């Protein structure tokens, strides 16, 4: 296995095996990638916010902890397990030590709220999936455009709000960075200043933040060229109520699992418009899929494989293929005819994680470059021990294991749970390996996770 463990220490794994076609109905959780900036926005708004459909993934729980450590009150209404109320409190005198921020990448979204509350922010360098260099240079340029000063050290970085500027802030991004777009949006929210942002990222996760701002009186306009924000003339004081959209990546992973097993099932809780590029890829592979306003139906039992090449190229442009769609699509394409191309230059280290794990299952994938690869299907995989080295590698390995001969044991579940609170439970709802809950590596020499 990729991960080693001390003698006598058992590691939790999922045992995946082939089974009948997946069928039924399942609901996705709220989106981790949308919940994190929305939680940061609740703090930057400086008034009570009720946020619903919050997923129970590890990264989100860490963000909630960081909010509490930074001085916000976080409450959960009784009987509402996916709802949180975030309340501002009086600022403490000292800047909080947020060492746990090093565990997630989205901790940098807290900077605007910290600047508004303390006049400065000091954080460790963000963590998250190790999928290549993803620097913060654009974030620093955003804060400098607002008149803030940044400093960088080996252990972390700091931002200081130097003075109270007024007037519109104009920034042109060199590429469509989601992180920088959210940072600029939240800094405008915290300062109450108008913003004009060139070449913004308009992913569903960013649009959910813009929708939240619109609900509290901000005027938001966005197209592929420019994003403009204008604060309300008299900000409302009543508590705000926001909702985290359904997880489009979890929906895509479940859809690929359904398609890989030639099943037919419905996935509730995701907006069809958020999975448009992914559905187009399924259609290219000959898999019928019907998006709706509140869900997605996959009818792989009716599939007629086209053998046409799929070009799954991650893109930041509006309506482009989200990079997180690429890993489960790769796992699905291994079992379908055609020669398929995959590329992800956004996360240059992702293929370095994913391809060696798929190779352990017997996949033959040609690396064209560190960010491009090609494969020809159908291929026949064989179960083996693999590791979820990051969130999306873990979800792709789960899809691949559903068609591999024998048992595939997937370790590294702590990585998978950073983005999915219970992906295996949702697959069991659809009929996958119903007698295979997570087990402990080392308990059973045969590697099976059956109850014994």
C-alpha positions as CSV (number, residue, x, y, z in Angstrom):
1,X,0.0,0.0,0.0
2,X,1.0,3.6,-0.5
3,X,0.6,4.4,3.2
4,X,2.5,2.5,5.8
5,X,1.3,2.0,9.4
6,X,3.0,1.2,12.6
7,X,2.8,-2.5,13.7
8,X,-0.4,-3.3,15.5
9,X,-2.2,-0.2,14.2
10,X,-5.2,-0.9,12.0
11,X,-6.1,1.4,9.2
12,X,-9.7,1.8,8.1
13,X,-10.4,0.7,4.5
14,X,-13.4,0.2,2.2
15,X,-13.7,-3.1,0.4
16,X,-15.3,-2.7,-3.0
17,X,-16.4,-5.5,-5.3
18,X,-18.5,-5.9,-8.4
19,X,-22.2,-6.4,-8.0
20,X,-25.6,-5.9,-9.7
21,X,-26.3,-2.7,-11.6
22,X,-26.9,0.2,-9.2
23,X,-30.5,1.4,-9.0
24,X,-32.9,3.5,-7.0
25,X,-32.7,7.0,-5.7
26,X,-30.0,8.8,-3.6
27,X,-29.5,12.4,-2.4
28,X,-26.2,14.2,-2.5
29,X,-25.0,16.3,0.4
30,X,-24.3,20.0,0.2
31,X,-21.3,21.0,-1.7
32,X,-18.0,21.1,0.2
33,X,-16.5,23.5,-2.3
34,X,-19.5,25.9,-2.0
35,X,-20.0,25.5,1.8
36,X,-16.4,26.7,2.6
37,X,-16.6,30.1,0.9
38,X,-20.2,30.6,2.1
39,X,-19.1,30.0,5.7
40,X,-16.4,32.6,5.3
41,X,-19.0,34.9,3.8
42,X,-21.1,34.5,6.9
43,X,-18.2,35.8,9.0
44,X,-17.4,38.7,6.6
45,X,-21.1,39.8,6.6
46,X,-20.9,40.7,10.4
47,X,-24.5,39.8,11.1
48,X,-26.4,36.6,12.0
49,X,-26.6,34.1,9.2
50,X,-28.6,30.8,9.1
51,X,-26.8,28.4,6.7
52,X,-28.6,25.2,5.7
53,X,-27.6,22.1,3.8
54,X,-24.1,22.2,5.3
55,X,-22.3,18.9,4.6
56,X,-20.6,16.9,7.4
57,X,-17.3,16.5,5.6
58,X,-14.1,16.9,7.5
59,X,-12.9,20.1,5.7
60,X,-16.3,21.8,6.6
61,X,-16.0,20.8,10.2
62,X,-12.5,22.3,10.4
63,X,-13.8,25.5,8.9
64,X,-16.6,25.7,11.5
65,X,-14.0,25.1,14.2
66,X,-11.8,27.9,12.8
67,X,-14.8,30.3,12.9
68,X,-15.3,29.5,16.6
69,X,-11.6,29.9,17.3
70,X,-11.6,33.3,15.5
71,X,-14.4,34.6,17.7
72,X,-17.6,33.8,15.9
73,X,-20.4,31.9,17.7
74,X,-21.5,28.8,15.8
75,X,-24.8,27.2,16.9
76,X,-26.7,24.2,15.5
77,X,-30.5,24.3,15.9
78,X,-31.9,21.2,17.6
79,X,-33.2,18.6,15.2
80,X,-31.5,20.3,12.2
81,X,-28.2,18.4,11.6
82,X,-27.3,20.2,8.4
83,X,-28.1,23.8,9.6
84,X,-25.7,26.2,11.4
85,X,-26.3,29.7,12.7
86,X,-23.2,31.9,12.7
87,X,-23.3,34.9,15.0
88,X,-20.8,37.8,15.3
89,X,-19.5,38.5,18.8
90,X,-17.4,41.2,20.3
91,X,-13.9,41.1,19.0
92,X,-11.3,39.8,21.5
93,X,-8.1,41.8,22.0
94,X,-5.6,39.4,20.6
95,X,-5.4,37.9,17.1
96,X,-6.3,34.2,17.4
97,X,-3.9,31.4,16.7
98,X,-5.5,29.4,13.9
99,X,-2.9,26.6,13.5
100,X,-5.6,24.2,12.3
101,X,-6.0,26.4,9.2
102,X,-3.0,24.5,7.8
103,X,-5.2,21.4,7.3
104,X,-7.5,22.8,4.6
105,X,-6.9,25.0,1.6
106,X,-10.0,27.1,1.9
107,X,-8.8,28.6,5.2
108,X,-7.6,31.6,3.1
109,X,-11.2,32.6,2.6
110,X,-11.2,33.7,6.2
111,X,-8.8,36.6,5.6
112,X,-11.5,39.3,4.7
113,X,-13.5,38.5,7.9
114,X,-10.3,38.6,10.0
115,X,-9.2,41.9,8.5
116,X,-12.7,43.4,9.3
117,X,-12.6,42.1,12.9
118,X,-8.9,42.5,13.9
119,X,-7.4,44.7,11.3
120,X,-5.0,42.0,10.3
121,X,-4.9,38.3,9.5
122,X,-2.1,35.8,10.3
123,X,-2.5,32.2,9.0
124,X,-0.3,29.2,8.2
125,X,0.0,28.3,4.5
126,X,-3.1,26.4,3.5
127,X,-3.1,22.6,3.2
128,X,-5.7,20.4,1.4
129,X,-5.1,17.9,-1.4
130,X,-1.5,17.6,-2.6
131,X,-2.2,18.0,-6.3
132,X,0.4,20.4,-7.4
133,X,1.5,24.0,-6.7
134,X,-1.5,26.3,-6.1
135,X,0.0,29.5,-4.9
136,X,-1.6,32.5,-3.4
137,X,0.1,35.2,-5.4
138,X,-3.2,36.4,-6.9
139,X,-4.8,36.6,-3.5
140,X,-2.0,39.0,-2.4
141,X,-2.6,41.1,-5.4
142,X,-6.3,41.3,-4.6
143,X,-5.6,42.5,-1.1
144,X,-3.1,45.0,-2.3
145,X,-5.7,46.4,-4.6
146,X,-7.9,47.1,-1.6
147,X,-5.0,48.9,0.1
148,X,-3.9,46.0,2.3
149,X,-0.3,45.0,2.9
150,X,0.9,41.4,2.7
151,X,3.9,39.6,4.1
152,X,5.1,36.1,3.5
153,X,7.2,33.8,5.8
154,X,8.2,30.2,5.7
155,X,5.5,29.2,8.1
156,X,2.7,31.3,6.8
157,X,1.5,34.7,5.7
158,X,0.0,37.8,7.1
159,X,-2.3,40.6,5.7
160,X,-2.7,44.0,7.3
161,X,-5.5,46.5,6.6
162,X,-3.6,49.8,6.4
163,X,-6.4,52.3,6.1
164,X,-10.0,52.8,5.3
165,X,-10.2,53.5,1.6
166,X,-13.3,54.3,-0.4
167,X,-14.4,54.0,-4.0
168,X,-14.5,51.2,-6.5
169,X,-11.8,48.6,-6.5
170,X,-10.8,47.5,-10.0
171,X,-8.8,44.3,-10.6
172,X,-8.1,42.3,-13.7
173,X,-7.2,38.6,-13.1
174,X,-4.7,37.0,-15.4
175,X,-6.7,33.8,-15.3
176,X,-10.0,32.7,-13.9
177,X,-9.0,31.8,-10.3
178,X,-11.8,30.7,-8.1
179,X,-9.9,31.4,-5.0
180,X,-9.0,35.0,-6.1
181,X,-12.5,35.7,-7.3
182,X,-13.9,34.6,-3.9
183,X,-11.2,36.6,-2.0
184,X,-12.1,39.8,-4.0
185,X,-15.8,39.3,-3.4
186,X,-15.5,38.7,0.3
187,X,-13.1,41.6,0.7
188,X,-15.6,43.9,-1.0
189,X,-18.3,42.5,1.3
190,X,-16.2,43.2,4.4
191,X,-15.2,46.7,3.4
192,X,-18.6,47.7,1.8
193,X,-16.8,48.9,-1.3
194,X,-17.9,48.4,-4.9
195,X,-15.8,45.9,-7.0
196,X,-15.1,45.6,-10.6
197,X,-13.3,42.3,-11.3
198,X,-12.0,41.4,-14.8
199,X,-11.9,37.8,-16.0
200,X,-13.7,36.3,-13.0
201,X,-14.3,32.7,-12.2
202,X,-18.0,32.0,-12.6
203,X,-18.2,28.4,-11.3
204,X,-21.4,27.4,-9.5
205,X,-19.5,27.7,-6.2
206,X,-18.7,31.4,-6.9
207,X,-22.3,32.0,-8.2
208,X,-23.6,30.6,-4.9
209,X,-21.7,33.3,-3.0
210,X,-23.0,36.0,-5.4
211,X,-26.6,34.7,-4.8
212,X,-26.0,35.0,-1.1
213,X,-24.8,38.6,-1.4
214,X,-27.8,39.5,-3.6
215,X,-30.1,38.2,-0.9
216,X,-28.7,40.8,1.5
217,X,-29.1,43.7,-0.8
218,X,-25.8,43.7,-2.9
219,X,-26.2,44.4,-6.6
220,X,-24.3,41.7,-8.5
221,X,-23.7,41.5,-12.2
222,X,-21.5,38.9,-13.9
223,X,-20.5,37.7,-17.3
224,X,-17.4,36.0,-18.6
225,X,-15.6,39.3,-19.0
226,X,-16.4,41.2,-15.8
227,X,-18.0,40.9,-12.3
228,X,-19.3,44.0,-10.6
229,X,-20.6,44.3,-7.0
230,X,-22.3,47.3,-5.5
231,X,-23.2,47.5,-1.8
232,X,-26.7,48.3,-0.7
233,X,-27.4,51.9,0.2
234,X,-28.8,50.8,3.5
235,X,-27.7,47.3,4.5
236,X,-30.5,45.2,6.0
237,X,-30.0,44.2,9.6
238,X,-32.3,41.1,9.8
239,X,-30.6,37.7,10.0
240,X,-29.8,36.2,6.6
241,X,-30.8,32.8,5.4
242,X,-28.6,31.0,2.9
243,X,-28.5,27.5,1.5
244,X,-25.5,25.4,0.3
245,X,-26.2,24.0,-3.1
246,X,-26.0,20.3,-3.7
247,X,-22.6,18.7,-4.4
248,X,-22.1,18.5,-8.1
249,X,-18.9,16.5,-7.7
250,X,-20.6,13.9,-5.5
251,X,-23.4,13.7,-8.0
252,X,-20.9,13.1,-10.8
253,X,-19.1,10.4,-8.9
254,X,-22.4,8.6,-8.1
255,X,-23.4,9.0,-11.8
256,X,-20.2,7.4,-13.0
257,X,-20.7,4.6,-10.5
258,X,-24.2,4.0,-11.9
259,X,-23.0,4.1,-15.4
260,X,-20.0,1.8,-14.7
261,X,-22.4,-0.9,-13.4
262,X,-24.9,-0.3,-16.3
263,X,-27.5,0.8,-13.8
264,X,-30.4,3.2,-13.8
265,X,-30.9,5.6,-10.9
266,X,-31.8,9.1,-9.9
267,X,-29.6,11.5,-8.0
268,X,-31.5,14.1,-6.0
269,X,-30.3,17.4,-4.7
270,X,-28.1,18.6,-7.5
271,X,-29.0,21.4,-9.9
272,X,-28.9,20.1,-13.5
273,X,-27.2,23.3,-14.7
274,X,-24.3,22.7,-12.4
275,X,-23.5,19.4,-14.1
276,X,-24.0,20.4,-17.7
277,X,-20.4,19.8,-18.9
278,X,-20.3,16.5,-17.1
279,X,-23.6,15.4,-18.6
280,X,-22.3,16.3,-22.1
281,X,-19.3,14.0,-21.4
282,X,-21.7,11.1,-20.5
283,X,-23.6,11.7,-23.7
284,X,-20.3,11.6,-25.6
285,X,-19.7,8.2,-24.2
286,X,-23.2,7.0,-25.2
287,X,-24.7,7.1,-21.7
288,X,-28.3,8.6,-21.4
289,X,-28.5,11.1,-18.6
290,X,-31.3,13.6,-18.0
291,X,-30.5,16.7,-15.8
292,X,-33.4,18.5,-14.1
293,X,-33.6,21.5,-11.8
294,X,-33.5,19.3,-8.7
295,X,-31.6,16.2,-9.8
296,X,-30.0,14.0,-12.4
297,X,-31.2,10.6,-13.8
298,X,-28.7,8.2,-15.3
299,X,-30.1,5.5,-17.6
300,X,-27.0,3.4,-18.3
301,X,-29.1,0.2,-18.9
302,X,-30.1,1.9,-22.2
303,X,-26.6,2.9,-23.0
304,X,-25.2,2.3,-26.5
305,X,-21.5,2.8,-26.3
306,X,-20.3,5.1,-29.1
307,X,-16.6,4.3,-29.2
308,X,-16.2,8.0,-29.9
309,X,-13.2,9.5,-28.2
310,X,-13.9,11.5,-25.1
311,X,-11.8,14.7,-24.6
312,X,-12.1,15.4,-20.9
313,X,-10.1,18.6,-20.5
314,X,-10.4,20.6,-17.3
315,X,-11.2,24.2,-17.8
316,X,-11.8,27.4,-15.8
317,X,-13.9,29.0,-18.5
318,X,-17.6,29.5,-17.9
319,X,-19.4,26.2,-18.8
320,X,-16.0,24.4,-18.9
321,X,-15.4,20.9,-17.4
322,X,-14.7,21.2,-13.7
323,X,-11.3,19.6,-12.9
324,X,-13.0,17.5,-10.2
325,X,-15.2,15.8,-12.8
326,X,-12.2,14.4,-14.5
327,X,-11.1,11.6,-12.1
328,X,-14.4,9.7,-11.9
329,X,-14.9,10.1,-15.7
330,X,-11.5,8.5,-16.2
331,X,-12.5,5.6,-14.0
332,X,-15.7,5.2,-16.0
333,X,-14.0,5.5,-19.4
334,X,-11.7,2.6,-18.6
335,X,-14.6,0.2,-19.2
336,X,-15.9,1.9,-22.3
337,X,-14.8,1.5,-26.0
338,X,-12.8,4.3,-27.6
339,X,-9.5,6.1,-27.1
340,X,-10.0,8.9,-24.6
341,X,-7.9,11.9,-23.7
342,X,-7.8,13.5,-20.2
343,X,-6.0,16.7,-19.2
344,X,-5.9,18.7,-16.0
345,X,-3.4,21.6,-16.1
346,X,-5.3,23.3,-13.3
347,X,-4.1,20.7,-10.7
348,X,-0.7,19.6,-12.1
349,X,-0.1,17.0,-9.5
350,X,-3.4,15.2,-9.7
351,X,-2.5,12.7,-12.4
352,X,0.6,11.8,-10.4
353,X,-1.7,10.7,-7.6
354,X,-4.4,9.0,-9.6
355,X,-2.6,7.1,-12.4
356,X,-0.4,4.9,-10.2
357,X,-3.4,3.9,-8.2
358,X,-5.4,2.9,-11.2
359,X,-2.4,1.1,-12.6
360,X,-2.5,-1.1,-9.5
361,X,-5.9,-2.3,-10.6
362,X,-4.4,-3.2,-14.0
363,X,-5.3,-0.1,-15.9
364,X,-3.1,0.8,-18.9
365,X,-2.8,4.5,-19.2
366,X,-0.4,6.4,-21.4
367,X,1.1,9.5,-19.9
368,X,1.5,12.1,-22.6
369,X,2.8,14.7,-20.2
370,X,2.5,15.3,-16.4
371,X,-1.0,16.8,-17.0
372,X,-2.2,14.8,-20.0
373,X,-2.9,11.1,-20.5
374,X,-4.7,8.8,-22.9
375,X,-6.3,5.4,-22.5
376,X,-8.1,2.9,-24.7
377,X,-11.1,0.9,-23.5
378,X,-12.6,-1.3,-22.6
379,X,-10.1,-2.5,-20.1
380,X,-10.6,-5.3,-17.5
381,X,-9.5,-4.4,-14.0
382,X,-8.5,-6.6,-11.1
383,X,-9.0,-5.8,-7.5
384,X,-6.0,-4.8,-5.4
385,X,-5.1,-2.6,-2.5
386,X,-5.1,1.1,-3.4
387,X,-4.9,4.4,-1.5
388,X,-7.0,7.5,-1.6
389,X,-4.1,9.9,-1.8
390,X,-6.5,12.8,-2.3
391,X,-10.3,13.3,-2.3
392,X,-10.9,12.8,-6.0
393,X,-8.5,10.0,-6.4
394,X,-10.4,8.2,-3.7
395,X,-13.8,8.7,-5.4
396,X,-12.3,7.6,-8.8
397,X,-10.9,4.4,-7.2
398,X,-14.4,3.7,-5.7
399,X,-15.9,3.9,-9.2
400,X,-13.2,1.7,-10.7
401,X,-13.5,-0.9,-7.9
402,X,-17.2,-1.5,-8.7
403,X,-16.1,-3.2,-12.0
404,X,-12.8,-4.7,-11.1
405,X,-12.7,-8.5,-10.7
406,X,-12.4,-9.5,-7.1
407,X,-12.0,-7.2,-4.1
408,X,-10.5,-3.7,-4.2
409,X,-9.5,-2.4,-0.8
410,X,-9.3,1.4,-0.6
411,X,-7.3,3.0,2.2
412,X,-6.8,6.7,3.0
413,X,-10.4,7.2,4.0
414,X,-9.5,10.3,5.9
415,X,-8.8,11.9,2.5
416,X,-12.0,10.8,1.0
417,X,-14.0,12.1,4.0
418,X,-12.5,15.5,3.6
419,X,-14.9,15.9,0.6
420,X,-17.6,13.2,1.2
421,X,-19.1,12.6,4.5
422,X,-20.4,9.1,3.5
423,X,-19.9,8.3,-0.2
424,X,-19.8,4.5,0.6
425,X,-23.2,4.8,2.4
426,X,-24.8,6.5,-0.7
427,X,-23.5,3.7,-2.9
428,X,-24.9,1.1,-0.6
429,X,-28.3,2.9,-0.8
430,X,-28.1,2.2,-4.6
431,X,-27.3,-1.5,-4.0
432,X,-23.5,-1.6,-4.0
433,X,-21.8,-4.2,-1.8
434,X,-24.6,-4.1,0.8
435,X,-22.7,-6.4,3.2
436,X,-19.4,-4.4,3.0
437,X,-19.1,-1.6,5.6
438,X,-15.7,0.0,6.3
439,X,-13.4,-2.4,8.1
440,X,-9.9,-2.2,9.6
441,X,-6.9,-3.0,7.6
442,X,-5.1,-5.9,9.2
443,X,-8.1,-7.5,10.9
444,X,-8.9,-9.9,8.0
445,X,-6.0,-11.5,6.1
446,X,-8.2,-12.0,3.0
447,X,-8.9,-8.3,2.7
448,X,-12.7,-8.6,2.5
449,X,-14.9,-6.1,4.5
450,X,-17.8,-8.5,4.9
451,X,-19.3,-8.6,8.4
452,X,-17.9,-11.5,10.4
